[in-house]
Amino acid sequence: MPDQSEDRPYHHGSLRTALLDAAERGLRAHGADQLSLRDLAREIGVSHAAPRRHFPDRQALLDALAETGFARLDSALRTALKTAEDFPGRVRAAATAYTRFATENSALLELMYTSKHRPGASRIVQAAEAPFALMNDLIVEGQQQGALQEGPPQRIGVVLFATLQGIATLGNGALVPPELLDGLVDTAVEQFLRGARPYCADGY
């Protein structure tokens, strides 16, 4: 029996976007291992050859998903940072935005981080630099204002990142109800700011 997808149109008004949207739905529902260019073409109603105009193979599609994910994370953090003016508020806004992204897009986030470490994934590494640079700049901002202790910003930032990632992991594992996540982030930020502030002569 002939493949009916051969009769489907080759062209699509926004093929790349449609493929990425369909791929993300599939990623969320079934995981990266189950994604197939042929299945995605069938889902959006184009010929099985059409996706190769943008993605020569499945790995190229996964890489594009990861790149897009980091761009979305960067946008979410930038938007959040604009909502607060003082440093503690900016940390809290960025932390909340990251945790929400991580819990609302758990499968995508996992793909983003695993893809980043794949040999030859230079475009993904470059895409990841933007959101991580934002967080690094936020730590530097706190140091310049005297709200955080001096030292390598990355060392201080890793503590905050690890805490937020841990909270997101608990949420994604259904170990913490979604309605408690924002409160946990607030507590984590409060403890981080208190623990990372500069030492006084007599201690904290």
Disulfide bonds with the S-S distance in Angstrom:
none
